Amino acid sequence: MKVRFATVVVFVIGSVLSLSVCESARAATITTHTSPVRSVWTQPAAGYGFLRTAFSVAKQSIDLSIYELEDPTMEAELVARARAGVDVRVLLNAAYDGTAHNTPAANILRAGGVHVEWAPAGQIFHAKYAVIDGRLLYIGTGNLVVTDYPTTRDFWLLDANRTDVTAARATFDDDFSGSGAGTRTAGGLVWSPGSAARIVSLIGAARHTLLIENEEMDSTAIENAITDAVRRGVSVDVVMTYESSWRTALARLASAGVHVSQLNSSQVYIHAKVTCADCSTSGGVVFIGSENFSTSSLNYNRELGVVTTTRAAIDAVRSAVLSDFSAGLKLATGPRVPTTTIASTGGALSITSFAATIAPGDEDSLSIHSAQSNETCSLSVTLPSGATSESEGLGAARTDAAGDVTWIWRIGTSTDAGTAKATISCTTGTLQRSFAIT
């Protein structure tokens, strides 16, 4: 395995995520919180000269949050700017062997006048971003490890949107100081902890095609959203580098009708984390970020990505994913599962994503669309025993501007097998859906 996994172990136990979803999209004309991006670099072809140049021209400040830093040229540039009077701050991951990987760089940077802090040891800081002079925000999927550059599929982008830059820098300030104040939302920025619902919503918005490239596949909520996309007639392509850890999940997706392509160790390593909904030559919406499709990455780690409809980002991701897909080994695809029509008492509600079966201990998710925005809805689950589930993540939530909302919760490990029932109650109507706990 060429690149170390970043999100296999969960270090922090906390609430699964916020109930409401701030992201939505409909058909080919997607309405969602997005951010314009100025430039996109596709690795390995583009190289990292763009980021070294960004460091070299900084006049006032450089703020860098990175999971792994093992690039002598980057380190030397950061030291040079610090010695030139630029306020250079670097936040390094400590968790999951982070101190072992990053200590050499930390020592070099500190000796050169760079302000270095370790992220909290109990939380994986997997985000990769830099804020230059408080004006430019670079967000990536790749680490700054020089030995990985030539053979790893990654993306970086430049976001110059003022509110995004301000939010990212404020979050960096809090993380660097260890205040624990949390993240700042703005535009299309997608932060973890708590990114699962936004990515599920993006997948749920696809109506025609869905392109996915990710390093990991270990999130029931994401897998459910992908298979539900197939059920409603979406053509889904998933590209990953082969790893035995994801074999069962990918086989399950393929059997549901997802087109799965796996690259081998001699090909480009898929480290990118991108999702492209309804992306074509005429438009679409794309997510680019550090979030792997795992429970740890989505719900516990510090991660950062962005949702955008900028043409350059769509073209870059679409081109790379389709090329990688064509180069990989295809898994046998099962028949598409027919779409199930769910009627509501008011006729104004529909379920857009939900798993028909779920195992105890797994994470479940349910998404609905209402004809009314900003509507109060509530989800309750009756377990096979007849008891009402008390899992965190159920209860009241509000639909967003497009009328969408997603709940994500965990099935208790001791839950009895049998038929459970989900009940969604909104002011416009009520929905019920049975599902199996196996």
C-alpha positions as a printed Julia matrix, in Angstrom:
438×3 Matrix{Float64}:
   0.0    0.0     0.0
   1.66   3.21   -1.16
  -0.21   5.88    0.8
  -0.99   5.47    4.49
  -4.67   5.38    5.46
  -5.65   8.46    7.39
  -9.04   7.62    8.8
  -9.17   3.97    9.81
  -9.29   4.57   13.57
 -11.88   6.72   15.37
 -10.2    8.75   18.11
 -13.1   10.89   19.3
 -16.57   9.77   20.28
 -19.2   12.43   19.8
 -22.5   13.25   18.25
 -22.92  11.86   14.77
 -23.69  15.21   13.16
 -26.07  18.08   12.99
 -29.6   17.27   11.9
 -30.15  19.85    9.22
 -28.57  19.77    5.8
 -27.44  23.01    4.22
 -26.88  21.47    0.81
 -29.4   20.71   -1.92
 -29.7   20.33   -5.64
 -32.34  19.51   -8.18
 -31.89  17.84  -11.54
 -29.75  19.59  -14.14
 -30.31  23.02  -12.59
 -28.74  22.47   -9.19
 -29.39  24.99   -6.45
 -26.89  24.67   -3.63
 -24.39  26.52   -1.5
 -21.35  26.69   -3.76
 -18.17  28.7    -4.1
 -16.51  29.9    -7.29
 -12.94  28.68   -7.62
 -10.23  30.43   -9.58
  -7.94  27.53  -10.55
  -7.71  23.73  -10.29
  -4.57  21.55  -10.44
  -4.86  17.85  -11.28
  -2.07  15.67   -9.9
   0.29  14.13  -10.73
   0.52  16.03  -14.05
   0.29  19.56  -12.63
   2.96  19.2    -9.94
   3.2   21.4    -6.84
   5.02  24.4    -8.27
   1.84  26.47   -7.91
   1.9   26.11   -4.12
   5.63  26.79   -3.79
   5.08  29.94   -5.85
   2.16  30.96   -3.62
   4.39  30.61   -0.56
   7.26  32.52   -2.21
   5.16  35.6    -3.03
   3.41  35.87    0.34
   3.91  39.35    1.79
   2.21  39.2     5.18
   1.16  35.72    6.3
   1.05  32.02    5.48
  -1.26  29.69    7.42
  -0.84  26.01    6.54
  -2.81  23.09    7.99
  -1.49  19.77    6.71
  -1.77  16.07    7.53
   1.73  15.14    6.33
   4.65  17.42    5.45
   7.71  15.7     3.99
   8.89  18.06    1.24
  12.29  19.76    1.77
  11.62  22.35   -0.94
   8.31  23.41    0.63
   9.89  23.47    4.08
  12.77  25.63    2.82
  10.34  28.07    1.2
   8.34  28.41    4.42
  11.55  29.09    6.37
  12.68  31.64    3.77
   9.43  33.56    4.07
   9.59  33.49    7.88
  13.13  34.9     7.76
  11.88  37.6     5.37
   9.42  38.79    8.02
   6.29  36.93    6.87
   4.16  35.51    9.71
   4.29  31.79    8.91
   2.18  29.39   10.96
   2.01  25.63   10.35
  -0.43  23.26   12.06
   0.67  19.62   11.85
  -1.32  16.47   12.51
  -0.16  14.51   15.57
  -2.69  11.66   15.69
  -2.36   8.3    13.91
   1.47   8.34   13.9
   1.43  11.97   12.8
   4.23  12.99   15.17
   6.51  10.31   13.72
   5.9   11.49   10.15
   5.96  15.23   10.82
   8.6   15.73   13.52
  11.53  16.17   11.06
   9.64  18.94    9.25
   8.55  20.51   12.55
  12.15  20.7    13.73
  13.35  22.31   10.49
  10.52  24.85   10.48
  10.96  25.85   14.13
  14.69  26.29   13.68
  13.92  28.62   10.77
  11.54  30.88   12.68
   8.22  29.3    11.61
   5.51  29.1    14.25
   4.61  25.39   14.49
   1.84  23.8    16.54
   0.71  20.19   16.85
  -2.99  19.51   16.39
  -4.68  17.75   19.33
  -3.4   14.2    19.64
  -6.92  12.84   20.13
  -8.27  13.98   16.75
  -6.98  13.32   13.26
  -6.3   16.61   11.44
  -6.55  15.38    7.87
  -7.37  18.72    6.18
  -4.92  20.11    3.63
  -5.25  23.86    3.1
  -3.28  27.09    3.11
  -4.37  30.7     3.51
  -2.0   33.25    1.89
  -2.0   36.89    3.06
  -5.59  36.46    4.27
  -6.71  36.69    0.62
  -6.22  33.33   -1.07
  -7.37  29.88    0.07
  -5.75  26.76   -1.38
  -7.62  23.5    -0.64
  -6.3   20.07   -1.57
  -6.87  16.35   -1.42
  -3.12  15.58   -1.39
  -0.45  15.72    1.29
   2.83  17.59    0.84
   4.95  14.44    0.57
   7.44  14.68   -2.27
   7.72  10.92   -2.79
   3.97  10.71   -3.46
   3.8   13.47   -6.07
   4.71  11.49   -9.22
   2.21   8.64   -8.86
  -0.78   9.91   -6.88
  -4.11  11.19   -8.21
  -5.01  14.3    -6.24
  -6.55  17.73   -6.79
  -5.83  21.19   -5.43
  -7.85  24.34   -6.03
  -7.66  28.07   -5.4
 -10.65  29.74   -3.74
 -10.4   33.55   -3.6
 -13.94  34.11   -2.32
 -13.56  36.56    0.56
 -16.09  34.94    2.9
 -14.54  31.5     2.36
 -11.03  32.79    3.05
 -12.2   34.58    6.19
 -14.0   31.46    7.46
 -11.01  29.21    6.79
  -8.58  31.57    8.48
 -10.83  31.95   11.54
 -11.07  28.17   11.82
  -7.29  27.9    11.47
  -6.83  30.51   14.21
  -8.99  28.49   16.59
  -7.33  25.18   15.73
  -3.84  26.68   15.95
  -4.56  28.18   19.37
  -6.31  25.0    20.55
  -9.41  26.93   21.6
 -11.77  24.23   20.32
 -14.18  26.84   18.98
 -15.1   24.75   15.93
 -15.38  25.53   12.25
 -16.78  28.56   10.4
 -19.21  27.89    7.57
 -19.26  29.96    4.39
 -20.24  29.46    0.76
 -19.49  25.98   -0.47
 -16.99  25.06    2.26
 -17.57  21.58    3.7
 -15.96  20.92    7.08
 -15.6   17.78    9.14
 -16.66  16.8    11.73
 -20.16  16.79   10.27
 -19.69  16.55    6.49
 -21.62  13.31    5.92
 -25.03  14.93    5.49
 -23.77  17.44    2.92
 -22.08  14.82    0.79
 -25.1   12.49    1.07
 -27.25  15.41   -0.07
 -25.0   16.06   -3.06
 -25.18  12.4    -4.08
 -28.95  12.51   -3.57
 -29.19  15.48   -5.92
 -27.82  13.61   -8.95
 -30.49  12.85  -11.54
 -28.47  11.58  -14.51
 -24.83  10.76  -13.72
 -22.57  10.49  -10.69
 -18.77  10.26  -10.8
 -16.93   9.32   -7.61
 -13.23   8.91   -6.86
 -12.14   8.2    -3.28
  -9.41   6.44   -1.33
 -11.75   4.68    1.12
 -15.24   3.18    1.15
 -16.3    2.62    4.74
 -19.43   4.72    5.35
 -22.87   3.11    5.34
 -24.54   6.48    4.8
 -22.49   7.15    1.67
 -22.95   3.61    0.32
 -26.71   3.83    0.87
 -26.87   7.16   -0.96
 -24.92   5.71   -3.9
 -27.16   2.65   -4.25
 -30.25   4.83   -3.93
 -28.95   6.93   -6.81
 -28.87   3.79   -8.96
 -32.45   2.96   -7.89
 -33.69   6.26   -9.25
 -31.94   5.68  -12.59
 -28.65   7.51  -12.12
 -25.6    6.07  -13.89
 -22.92   5.85  -11.16
 -19.18   5.36  -11.78
 -16.91   4.71   -8.77
 -13.1    4.59   -9.15
 -10.69   3.39   -6.44
  -7.32   1.74   -6.11
  -7.74  -1.91   -5.15
  -7.48  -2.57   -1.41
  -8.9   -5.64    0.31
 -10.45  -3.49    3.06
 -13.02  -2.11    0.61
 -13.69  -5.34   -1.31
 -17.0   -6.16    0.4
 -18.37  -2.62    0.1
 -17.45  -2.35   -3.59
 -18.91  -5.78   -4.36
 -22.15  -4.7    -2.71
 -22.23  -1.5    -4.77
 -21.55  -3.4    -7.98
 -24.31  -5.9    -7.23
 -26.71  -2.96   -6.86
 -25.82  -1.69  -10.33
 -22.98   0.72   -9.58
 -20.17   0.73  -12.17
 -17.0    0.04  -10.15
 -13.49   0.3   -11.59
 -10.38  -0.62   -9.58
  -6.81   0.37  -10.41
  -3.85  -1.76   -9.38
  -0.65  -0.82   -7.54
   1.28  -0.19  -10.77
  -1.17   2.51  -11.89
  -1.83   5.97  -10.52
  -2.85   5.72   -6.85
  -6.35   7.11   -6.2
  -5.91   9.41   -3.22
  -8.4   12.02   -4.52
 -11.73  12.58   -2.8
 -14.13  13.98   -5.4
 -17.82  13.63   -6.24
 -19.3   15.02   -9.46
 -23.11  15.12   -9.79
 -24.65  15.48  -13.27
 -21.31  16.67  -14.61
 -21.18  17.04  -18.37
 -19.94  19.5   -20.97
 -22.88  21.73  -20.06
 -22.53  21.89  -16.27
 -22.9   20.05  -12.97
 -21.75  20.32   -9.37
 -18.53  18.94   -7.92
 -17.08  18.37   -4.45
 -13.31  18.4    -3.95
 -11.86  17.93   -0.49
  -9.9   15.89    2.04
 -12.9   13.81    3.21
 -12.55  10.08    2.68
 -15.73   8.0     2.6
 -15.35   6.64    6.12
 -17.23   7.3     9.34
 -14.08   8.64   10.99
 -13.3   11.09    8.19
 -16.84  12.39    7.83
 -17.89  12.57   11.47
 -14.79  12.96   13.66
 -11.69  14.23   11.82
 -10.84  17.79   10.89
 -11.35  17.88    7.12
 -12.05  20.58    4.54
 -13.53  20.53    1.05
 -15.57  22.77   -1.22
 -18.6   22.4    -3.47
 -18.44  24.35   -6.71
 -20.09  24.69  -10.1
 -17.05  26.39  -11.67
 -16.52  25.03  -15.18
 -12.77  24.48  -14.72
 -13.34  22.3   -11.66
 -16.05  20.24  -13.36
 -13.9   19.7   -16.46
 -10.81  18.74  -14.43
 -12.6   16.22  -12.24
 -14.73  14.76  -15.0
 -11.75  14.27  -17.29
  -9.58  12.61  -14.64
 -12.27  10.32  -13.24
 -13.43   9.12  -16.66
  -9.82   8.46  -17.67
  -9.09   6.56  -14.47
 -12.33   4.61  -14.79
 -11.44   3.44  -18.28
  -8.0    2.27  -17.11
  -9.23   0.11  -14.23
 -10.56  -3.41  -13.84
 -14.38  -3.4   -13.86
 -16.37  -5.38  -11.31
 -19.33  -7.38  -12.59
 -22.42  -5.18  -12.31
 -25.71  -6.56  -11.02
 -29.17  -5.58  -12.21
 -30.51  -2.19  -11.32
 -32.91  -2.2    -8.4
 -36.27  -0.77   -9.48
 -37.27   2.52   -7.92
 -39.8    2.25   -5.09
 -42.53   4.89   -5.09
 -43.43   6.18   -1.64
 -46.73   8.01   -1.21
 -47.33  10.63    1.47
 -50.59  11.63    3.12
 -50.18  15.18    1.88
 -48.77  14.27   -1.54
 -45.96  16.81   -1.13
 -43.21  14.59    0.32
 -40.94  11.97   -1.2
 -38.07   9.84    0.09
 -34.99  10.41   -2.06
 -32.53   8.13   -0.24
 -32.99   5.3     2.27
 -31.52   1.84    2.91
 -33.87  -1.14    2.68
 -31.65  -3.24    4.97
 -29.2   -2.32    7.72
 -27.12  -4.25   10.24
 -26.86  -3.5    13.99
 -24.01  -1.1    14.68
 -24.14   0.41   11.19
 -24.92   4.01   10.31
 -28.26   4.57    8.57
 -29.49   7.6     6.67
 -32.77   8.87    5.23
 -33.29  11.83    2.91
 -36.58  13.43    1.86
 -37.73  16.15   -0.49
 -40.63  18.42    0.38
 -42.49  20.9    -1.76
 -41.94  23.42    1.04
 -38.62  24.96    2.07
 -37.68  25.7     5.69
 -40.33  23.23    6.84
 -40.15  21.53   10.22
 -40.05  17.74    9.9
 -39.42  14.97   12.4
 -38.12  11.42   11.97
 -38.91   8.63   14.43
 -37.97   4.95   14.16
 -39.94   2.08   15.66
 -37.64  -0.89   16.27
 -38.6   -4.56   15.7
 -39.16  -4.85   19.47
 -41.84  -2.16   19.28
 -39.71   0.36   21.16
 -38.98   3.81   19.76
 -35.33   4.36   18.91
 -33.51   6.96   20.99
 -30.48   7.18   18.69
 -28.84  10.57   18.34
 -29.56  12.01   14.9
 -33.3   11.3    14.9
 -35.93  13.89   15.75
 -36.71  17.35   14.42
 -34.99  19.01   11.46
 -35.78  21.67    8.87
 -35.77  21.38    5.1
 -33.34  23.66    3.32
 -34.03  26.2     0.57
 -34.7   23.45   -1.98
 -36.94  21.45    0.36
 -34.36  18.75    1.21
 -33.29  17.31    4.55
 -31.24  14.3     5.63
 -31.1   12.42    8.93
 -28.17  10.15    9.84
 -28.19   7.9    12.91
 -26.68   4.66   14.17
 -28.48   1.36   14.69
 -27.64   0.08   18.19
 -25.35  -2.94   18.33
 -27.85  -4.87   20.47
 -30.89  -4.1    18.29
 -33.01  -7.18   17.5
 -33.3   -8.35   13.91
 -36.64  -7.84   12.19
 -38.74  -5.16   10.53
 -38.41  -1.58   11.7
 -40.47   1.41   10.63
 -39.4    4.98    9.88
 -42.03   7.72   10.2
 -41.44  11.2     8.81
 -43.9   13.87    9.94
 -43.9   17.3     8.3
 -46.46  20.08    8.19
 -47.21  19.14    4.56
 -47.75  15.43    5.21
 -46.5   12.16    6.66
 -44.42   9.33    5.22
 -43.76   5.82    6.49
 -41.2    3.33    5.27
 -40.43  -0.15    6.59
 -36.86  -1.48    6.54
 -35.09  -4.62    7.67
 -32.57  -4.85   10.5
 -30.56  -8.01    9.8
